[in-house]
């Protein structure tokens, strides 16, 4: 994961845990922490194999204290926290495909992406999926986050 996301996850972990000693997390520990904080993403990753014959599509959710659900192309939520995380996922990526994301918070070739989002803002993420047969598919989704006040 990129440095900004590691920092965000470390700060969030320390805030929730109280007083703790910070240490550099391995990529596996970092992903495990992110999935604990976002059970919706963990459920999606544990859902087993996908139907690879379906269309490639992007879905998202804005993480709030509620159990958030993915929706395709557009997602929105509201909460009191000034910042939270928008989670983007590309469904039905063929084996061997390359993913190029438009957002620097997204890791290349990973179908799951975590992007910070502030209240009263929207974030649009685009991705190009380069298929092994030489063709490509462009997908995008927009997340919006509103405050409660």
N, CA, C and O of each residue as an XYZ file, in Angstrom:
596
protein
N       0.842     -1.179      0.000
C       0.000      0.000      0.000
C       0.883      1.236      0.000
O       2.027      1.203      0.453
N       0.329      2.325     -0.516
C       1.167      3.508     -0.585
C       1.325      4.132      0.796
O       0.611      3.789      1.738
N       2.266      5.046      0.893
C       2.654      5.621      2.186
C       1.516      6.384      2.861
O       1.360      6.309      4.080
N       0.718      7.118      2.082
C      -0.384      7.897      2.655
C      -1.404      6.996      3.309
O      -1.884      7.288      4.404
N      -1.746      5.885      2.638
C      -2.724      4.961      3.194
C      -2.169      4.284      4.429
O      -2.895      4.092      5.405
N      -0.868      3.911      4.406
C      -0.248      3.319      5.591
C      -0.318      4.279      6.769
O      -0.634      3.879      7.889
N      -0.023      5.542      6.508
C      -0.062      6.543      7.570
C      -1.470      6.694      8.105
O      -1.671      6.727      9.319
N      -2.451      6.785      7.217
C      -3.844      6.916      7.621
C      -4.288      5.731      8.458
O      -4.921      5.908      9.499
N      -3.962      4.524      8.016
C      -4.353      3.324      8.755
C      -3.635      3.237     10.095
O      -4.236      2.813     11.082
N      -2.368      3.627     10.156
C      -1.622      3.600     11.408
C      -2.219      4.586     12.399
O      -2.402      4.254     13.571
N      -2.522      5.795     11.940
C      -3.117      6.808     12.820
C      -4.473      6.333     13.324
O      -4.776      6.464     14.510
N      -5.285      5.786     12.434
C      -6.602      5.288     12.837
C      -6.466      4.154     13.840
O      -7.221      4.097     14.811
N      -5.528      3.263     13.626
C      -5.318      2.138     14.548
C      -4.884      2.626     15.911
O      -5.372      2.142     16.933
N      -3.961      3.594     15.935
C      -3.480      4.124     17.204
C      -4.575      4.892     17.929
O      -4.664      4.835     19.155
N      -5.401      5.605     17.190
C      -6.488      6.347     17.807
C      -7.482      5.412     18.476
O      -7.978      5.699     19.565
N      -7.768      4.302     17.828
C      -8.718      3.344     18.377
C      -8.117      2.535     19.519
O      -8.834      2.146     20.441
N      -6.832      2.282     19.474
C      -6.191      1.430     20.469
C      -5.752      2.195     21.709
O      -5.403      1.574     22.713
N      -5.759      3.525     21.672
C      -5.283      4.303     22.819
C      -3.783      4.503     22.697
O      -3.268      4.740     21.604
N      -3.092      4.408     23.804
C      -1.651      4.599     23.795
C      -0.987      3.334     23.288
O      -1.236      2.243     23.802
N      -0.150      3.480     22.291
C       0.539      2.336     21.715
C       1.853      2.810     21.123
O       2.065      4.005     20.915
N       2.715      1.872     20.860
C       3.987      2.182     20.231
C       3.839      1.886     18.743
O       3.459      0.779     18.362
N       4.137      2.870     17.906
C       3.992      2.711     16.467
C       5.139      1.878     15.917
O       6.278      1.987     16.370
N       4.823      1.050     14.939
C       5.849      0.271     14.252
C       5.481      0.187     12.785
O       4.315      0.344     12.423
N       6.449     -0.056     11.956
C       6.224     -0.221     10.523
C       5.463     -1.521     10.306
O       5.864     -2.570     10.811
N       4.371     -1.455      9.559
C       3.565     -2.637      9.294
C       4.002     -3.283      7.991
O       4.374     -2.603      7.035
N       3.952     -4.600      7.970
C       4.197     -5.297      6.712
C       2.952     -5.121      5.853
O       1.905     -4.720      6.362
N       3.048     -5.411      4.572
C       1.897     -5.273      3.674
C       0.743     -6.160      4.130
O      -0.418     -5.759      4.041
N       1.049     -7.357      4.616
C       0.013     -8.279      5.089
C      -0.674     -7.747      6.341
O      -1.897     -7.831      6.459
N       0.106     -7.197      7.284
C      -0.465     -6.627      8.503
C      -1.318     -5.405      8.172
O      -2.383     -5.197      8.754
N      -0.835     -4.608      7.237
C      -1.549     -3.414      6.822
C      -2.905     -3.772      6.209
O      -3.918     -3.155      6.540
N      -2.928     -4.767      5.319
C      -4.179     -5.213      4.713
C      -5.107     -5.806      5.765
O      -6.311     -5.553      5.736
N      -4.567     -6.590      6.694
C      -5.381     -7.185      7.756
C      -6.043     -6.103      8.599
O      -7.220     -6.225      8.940
N      -5.305     -5.043      8.943
C      -5.879     -3.931      9.707
C      -6.978     -3.226      8.916
O      -8.030     -2.896      9.463
N      -6.732     -3.001      7.643
C      -7.733     -2.331      6.805
C      -9.003     -3.161      6.724
O     -10.103     -2.614      6.791
N      -8.869     -4.470      6.580
C     -10.040     -5.333      6.468
C     -10.790     -5.459      7.786
O     -12.008     -5.638      7.787
N     -10.073     -5.367      8.919
C     -10.756     -5.350     10.219
C     -11.573     -4.078     10.379
O     -12.675     -4.104     10.926
N     -11.028     -2.966      9.900
C     -11.721     -1.688     10.003
C     -12.875     -1.585      9.005
O     -13.822     -0.831      9.225
N     -12.795     -2.335      7.920
C     -13.818     -2.297      6.873
C     -14.366     -3.702      6.627
O     -14.001     -4.329      5.632
N     -15.238     -4.217      7.511
C     -15.716     -5.595      7.352
C     -16.457     -5.828      6.046
O     -16.534     -6.963      5.576
N     -17.006     -4.765      5.449
C     -17.690     -4.920      4.172
C     -16.732     -5.400      3.094
O     -17.090     -6.243      2.271
N     -15.518     -4.867      3.095
C     -14.512     -5.274      2.116
C     -14.048     -6.696      2.392
O     -13.826     -7.466      1.458
N     -13.898     -7.054      3.667
C     -13.477     -8.411      4.023
C     -14.511     -9.424      3.567
O     -14.158    -10.479      3.041
N     -15.789     -9.114      3.764
C     -16.853    -10.014      3.319
C     -16.797    -10.215      1.822
O     -16.989    -11.330      1.337
N     -16.538     -9.150      1.085
C     -16.487     -9.237     -0.364
C     -15.305    -10.079     -0.831
O     -15.436    -10.864     -1.770
N     -14.155     -9.923     -0.183
C     -12.976    -10.702     -0.565
C     -13.140    -12.175     -0.231
O     -12.593    -13.033     -0.924
N     -13.899    -12.480      0.841
C     -14.105    -13.862      1.255
C     -15.238    -14.545      0.512
O     -15.529    -15.709      0.790
N     -15.887    -13.866     -0.422
C     -17.074    -14.411     -1.061
C     -16.773    -15.520     -2.063
O     -17.701    -16.107     -2.619
N     -15.521    -15.813     -2.301
C     -15.181    -16.921     -3.177
C     -15.019    -16.486     -4.623
O     -14.977    -15.291     -4.913
N     -14.926    -17.460     -5.542
C     -14.679    -17.142     -6.942
C     -15.860    -16.403     -7.578
O     -17.018    -16.604     -7.214
N     -15.524    -15.548     -8.533
C     -16.546    -14.773     -9.234
C     -16.804    -15.396    -10.589
O     -16.015    -16.205    -11.077
N     -17.899    -15.015    -11.182
C     -18.220    -15.406    -12.541
C     -17.393    -14.530    -13.478
O     -17.715    -13.355    -13.655
N     -16.356    -15.064    -14.071
C     -15.438    -14.283    -14.897
C     -16.022    -13.956    -16.271
O     -15.407    -13.210    -17.034
N     -17.198    -14.501    -16.604
C     -17.780    -14.202    -17.897
C     -18.623    -12.928    -17.859
O     -19.062    -12.451    -18.905
N     -18.853    -12.381    -16.689
C     -19.653    -11.167    -16.556
C     -18.848     -9.946    -16.974
O     -17.628    -10.002    -17.130
N     -19.554     -8.858    -17.148
C     -18.916     -7.604    -17.535
C     -18.057     -7.076    -16.394
O     -18.360     -7.283    -15.219
N     -16.986     -6.394    -16.761
C     -16.117     -5.747    -15.784
C     -16.810     -4.461    -15.357
O     -17.151     -3.627    -16.196
N     -17.021     -4.300    -14.037
C     -17.717     -3.125    -13.510
C     -17.045     -2.666    -12.229
O     -16.403     -3.453    -11.534
N     -17.201     -1.366    -11.919
C     -16.657     -0.838    -10.668
C     -17.812     -0.510     -9.729
O     -18.850      0.007    -10.142
N     -17.599     -0.828     -8.456
C     -18.576     -0.509     -7.426
C     -17.847      0.164     -6.275
O     -16.619      0.133     -6.204
N     -18.617      0.780     -5.365
C     -17.982      1.485     -4.253
C     -18.927      1.559     -3.063
O     -20.120      1.280     -3.174
N     -18.361      1.943     -1.917
C     -19.130      2.347     -0.752
C     -18.303      3.344      0.034
O     -17.075      3.356     -0.055
N     -18.990      4.187      0.810
C     -18.328      5.154      1.683
C     -18.457      4.599      3.092
O     -19.566      4.385      3.581
N     -17.327      4.368      3.740
C     -17.326      3.716      5.044
C     -17.886      4.631      6.126
O     -17.420      5.756      6.304
N     -18.887      4.139      6.843
C     -19.498      4.836      7.975
C     -19.690      3.810      9.086
O     -19.411      2.630      8.876
N     -20.163      4.229     10.269
C     -20.409      3.253     11.337
C     -21.476      2.208     10.979
O     -21.546      1.162     11.623
N     -22.292      2.470      9.980
C     -23.298      1.502      9.530
C     -22.621      0.403      8.722
O     -21.472      0.550      8.307
N     -23.334     -0.701      8.498
C     -22.821     -1.752      7.622
C     -23.105     -1.301      6.192
O     -24.236     -1.405      5.719
N     -22.096     -0.808      5.517
C     -22.245     -0.205      4.201
C     -22.289     -1.270      3.117
O     -21.681     -2.333      3.244
N     -23.009     -0.970      2.064
C     -23.168     -1.901      0.944
C     -22.572     -1.298     -0.324
O     -22.694     -0.099     -0.577
N     -21.925     -2.154     -1.118
C     -21.418     -1.717     -2.416
C     -22.594     -1.380     -3.336
O     -23.640     -2.028     -3.291
N     -22.404     -0.360     -4.166
C     -23.319     -0.073     -5.265
C     -22.474      0.227     -6.495
O     -21.368      0.755     -6.382
N     -22.996     -0.108     -7.663
C     -22.250      0.099     -8.896
C     -22.317      1.553     -9.353
O     -23.365      2.195     -9.285
N     -21.185      2.053     -9.816
C     -21.039      3.354    -10.468
C     -21.112      4.568     -9.544
O     -20.399      5.544     -9.779
N     -21.938      4.547     -8.512
C     -22.092      5.699     -7.628
C     -22.428      5.220     -6.221
O     -23.208      4.284     -6.044
N     -21.829      5.872     -5.215
C     -22.160      5.561     -3.830
C     -22.123      6.848     -3.028
O     -21.383      7.775     -3.358
N     -22.921      6.901     -1.979
C     -22.963      8.095     -1.142
C     -23.332      7.685      0.274
O     -24.008      6.681      0.493
N     -22.874      8.483      1.227
C     -23.203      8.234      2.615
C     -23.013      9.536      3.382
O     -22.456     10.506      2.867
N     -23.492      9.532      4.635
C     -23.340     10.693      5.502
C     -23.001     10.214      6.902
O     -23.503      9.184      7.351
N     -22.152     10.961      7.588
C     -21.773     10.638      8.966
C     -21.162     11.882      9.592
O     -20.942     12.886      8.914
N     -20.889     11.809     10.898
C     -20.347     12.951     11.630
C     -18.840     13.135     11.436
O     -18.346     14.258     11.540
N     -18.112     12.076     11.162
C     -16.657     12.165     11.002
C     -16.309     13.064      9.814
O     -16.942     12.977      8.762
N     -15.308     13.923      9.979
C     -14.921     14.842      8.904
C     -14.309     14.122      7.704
O     -14.493     14.544      6.562
N     -13.580     13.032      7.966
C     -13.008     12.243      6.879
C     -13.318     10.781      7.113
O     -13.513     10.344      8.247
N     -13.359     10.042      6.044
C     -13.555      8.593      6.112
C     -12.890      7.987      4.872
O     -12.047      8.623      4.241
N     -13.267      6.779      4.536
C     -12.653      6.076      3.414
C     -13.713      5.683      2.400
O     -14.756      5.140      2.761
N     -13.446      5.956      1.141
C     -14.268      5.449      0.045
C     -13.559      4.205     -0.483
O     -12.363      4.236     -0.771
N     -14.301      3.121     -0.604
C     -13.730      1.859     -1.054
C     -14.256      1.567     -2.458
O     -15.466      1.523     -2.678
N     -13.347      1.371     -3.396
C     -13.693      1.076     -4.784
C     -13.235     -0.344     -5.106
O     -12.159     -0.765     -4.681
N     -14.053     -1.081     -5.858
C     -13.712     -2.457     -6.229
C     -14.135     -2.703     -7.669
O     -15.218     -2.302     -8.093
N     -13.266     -3.365     -8.403
C     -13.582     -3.749     -9.779
C     -13.958     -5.221     -9.768
O     -13.190     -6.067     -9.309
N     -15.140     -5.518    -10.276
C     -15.628     -6.901    -10.362
C     -15.250     -7.529    -11.692
O     -15.125     -6.842    -12.706
N     -15.072     -8.828    -11.677
C     -14.900     -9.655    -12.873
C     -13.654     -9.335    -13.686
O     -13.690     -9.329    -14.916
N     -12.550     -9.068    -12.990
C     -11.279     -8.819    -13.667
C     -10.727    -10.164    -14.146
O     -10.563    -11.077    -13.337
N     -10.437    -10.306    -15.438
C      -9.911    -11.580    -15.943
C      -8.537    -11.896    -15.352
O      -7.759    -10.988    -15.060
N      -8.249    -13.156    -15.181
C      -6.941    -13.594    -14.704
C      -5.867    -13.118    -15.678
O      -5.998    -13.286    -16.890
N      -4.817    -12.530    -15.144
C      -3.719    -12.041    -15.973
C      -3.901    -10.626    -16.475
O      -3.048    -10.115    -17.200
N      -5.005     -9.978    -16.102
C      -5.248     -8.603    -16.547
C      -4.400     -7.629    -15.731
O      -3.991     -7.930    -14.610
N      -4.145     -6.463    -16.310
C      -3.425     -5.389    -15.641
C      -4.412     -4.258    -15.372
O      -5.191     -3.882    -16.248
N      -4.374     -3.712    -14.141
C      -5.279     -2.616    -13.783
C      -4.469     -1.337    -13.587
O      -3.521     -1.303    -12.802
N      -4.852     -0.294    -14.308
C      -4.231      1.027    -14.160
C      -5.275      1.979    -13.586
O      -6.265      2.299    -14.245
N      -5.047      2.429    -12.352
C      -5.969      3.319    -11.655
C      -5.614      4.772    -11.915
O      -4.453      5.091    -12.172
N      -6.608      5.661    -11.850
C      -6.373      7.097    -12.018
C      -5.972      7.767    -10.708
O      -5.447      8.880    -10.727
N      -6.209      7.115     -9.572
C      -5.962      7.719     -8.266
C      -4.673      7.158     -7.668
O      -4.442      5.950     -7.704
N      -3.845      8.030     -7.122
C      -2.544      7.602     -6.579
C      -2.688      6.769     -5.301
O      -1.726      6.118     -4.893
N      -3.854      6.771     -4.662
C      -4.066      5.948     -3.474
C      -4.297      4.479     -3.840
O      -4.265      3.612     -2.966
N      -4.525      4.202     -5.102
C      -4.827      2.842     -5.562
C      -3.557      2.141     -6.010
O      -2.709      2.727     -6.682
N      -3.442      0.883     -5.629
C      -2.284      0.092     -6.034
C      -2.545     -0.535     -7.397
O      -3.599     -1.125     -7.634
N      -1.577     -0.398     -8.279
C      -1.693     -0.986     -9.602
C      -1.895     -2.491     -9.484
O      -1.281     -3.151     -8.646
N      -2.757     -3.015    -10.326
C      -3.047     -4.447    -10.407
C      -3.805     -5.001     -9.214
O      -3.937     -6.219     -9.097
N      -4.309     -4.153     -8.321
C      -5.143     -4.598     -7.216
C      -6.570     -4.176     -7.539
O      -6.794     -3.012     -7.871
N      -7.537     -5.075     -7.455
C      -8.913     -4.733     -7.824
C      -9.657     -3.991     -6.719
O     -10.804     -3.591     -6.918
N      -9.033     -3.798     -5.563
C      -9.628     -3.108     -4.429
C      -8.808     -1.864     -4.119
O      -7.578     -1.926     -4.092
N      -9.479     -0.723     -3.881
C      -8.782      0.537     -3.655
C      -9.439      1.322     -2.532
O     -10.664      1.439     -2.496
N      -8.643      1.862     -1.614
C      -9.108      2.657     -0.483
C      -8.666      4.111     -0.687
O      -7.471      4.386     -0.789
N      -9.628      5.042     -0.746
C      -9.324      6.451     -0.993
C      -9.926      7.302      0.130
O     -11.114      7.165      0.422
N      -9.144      8.169      0.760
C      -9.708      9.059      1.782
C     -10.692     10.036      1.140
O     -10.502     10.478      0.007
N     -11.750     10.365      1.889
C     -12.750     11.309      1.393
C     -13.200     12.197      2.542
O     -13.399     11.723      3.661
N     -13.360     13.490      2.264
C     -13.792     14.472      3.268
C     -15.279     14.762      3.102
O     -15.859     14.539      2.039
N     -15.889     15.272      4.190
C     -17.290     15.657      4.134
C     -17.534     16.682      3.029
O     -16.683     17.526      2.747
N     -18.695     16.594      2.420
C     -19.159     17.502      1.383
C     -18.264     17.497      0.147
O     -18.132     18.505     -0.548
N     -17.665     16.366     -0.106
C     -16.796     16.205     -1.274
C     -17.208     14.940     -2.039
O     -17.894     14.062     -1.516
N     -16.770     14.889     -3.268
C     -16.936     13.660     -4.051
C     -15.577     13.258     -4.608
O     -14.698     14.094     -4.818
N     -15.430     11.980     -4.836
C     -14.202     11.432     -5.419
C     -14.615     10.514     -6.560
O     -15.408      9.592     -6.370
N     -14.075     10.772     -7.739
C     -14.304      9.893     -8.882
C     -13.003      9.160     -9.174
O     -11.940      9.771     -9.286
N     -13.103      7.857     -9.294
C     -11.938      7.026     -9.601
C     -12.201      6.322    -10.921
O     -13.263      5.733    -11.125
N     -11.226      6.389    -11.811
C     -11.292      5.703    -13.104
C     -10.231      4.610    -13.115
O      -9.203      4.721    -12.445
N     -10.484      3.576    -13.866
C      -9.492      2.512    -14.017
C      -9.599      1.931    -15.420
O     -10.677      1.869    -16.010
N      -8.460      1.513    -15.932
C      -8.417      0.811    -17.211
C      -7.932     -0.601    -16.942
O      -6.862     -0.800    -16.368
N      -8.723     -1.578    -17.357
C      -8.371     -2.988    -17.186
C      -7.864     -3.491    -18.527
O      -8.629     -3.622    -19.482
N      -6.558     -3.773    -18.592
C      -5.935     -4.287    -19.815
C      -6.010     -5.811    -19.777
O      -5.349     -6.452    -18.960
N      -6.813     -6.381    -20.660
C      -7.052     -7.827    -20.659
C      -5.912     -8.557    -21.367
O      -5.236     -7.983    -22.220
N      -5.703     -9.825    -21.009
C      -4.623    -10.593    -21.639
C      -4.764    -10.746    -23.148
O      -3.767    -10.965    -23.836
N      -5.986    -10.636    -23.680
C      -6.189    -10.797    -25.124
C      -5.887     -9.520    -25.913
O      -6.092     -9.481    -27.126
N      -5.398     -8.465    -25.227
C      -5.020     -7.235    -25.901
C      -6.106     -6.170    -25.919
O      -5.854     -5.055    -26.377
N      -7.292     -6.474    -25.443
C      -8.351     -5.470    -25.372
C      -8.344     -4.819    -23.994
O      -7.627     -5.260    -23.095
N      -9.140     -3.774    -23.834
C      -9.210     -3.124    -22.527
C     -10.639     -2.672    -22.246
O     -11.457     -2.537    -23.156
N     -10.920     -2.444    -20.966
C     -12.201     -1.915    -20.515
C     -11.926     -0.776    -19.548
O     -11.107     -0.909    -18.638
N     -12.614      0.346    -19.748
C     -12.502      1.479    -18.829
C     -13.732      1.495    -17.934
O     -14.860      1.363    -18.408
N     -13.503      1.659    -16.635
C     -14.595      1.690    -15.659
C     -14.369      2.869    -14.723
O     -13.248      3.360    -14.585
N     -15.446      3.318    -14.082
C     -15.310      4.397    -13.111
C     -16.464      4.340    -12.125
O     -17.495      3.715    -12.374
N     -16.259      5.014    -10.993
C     -17.298      5.152     -9.986
C     -17.041      6.453     -9.232
O     -15.905      6.917     -9.133
N     -18.112      7.028     -8.706
C     -18.022      8.266     -7.939
C     -18.587      8.033     -6.554
O     -19.667      7.464     -6.402
N     -17.844      8.480     -5.532
C     -18.291      8.396     -4.147
C     -18.518      9.806     -3.628
O     -17.724     10.710     -3.890
N     -19.615      9.990     -2.882
C     -19.906     11.282     -2.262
C     -20.094     11.064     -0.759
O     -20.653     10.059     -0.322
N     -19.610     12.035      0.011
C     -19.692     11.948      1.475
C     -20.258     13.248      2.017
O     -19.717     14.321      1.754
N     -21.335     13.159      2.766
C     -21.999     14.321      3.348
C     -21.888     14.276      4.857
O     -21.698     13.210      5.442
N     -22.006     15.423      5.480
C     -22.004     15.512      6.936
C     -23.413     15.432      7.482
O     -24.382     15.454      6.723
N     -23.528     15.340      8.789
C     -24.833     15.249      9.427
C     -25.386     16.603      9.836
O     -26.547     16.697     10.234
N     -24.584     17.650      9.747
C     -25.013     18.954     10.236
C     -25.478     19.852      9.136
O     -25.871     20.990      9.393
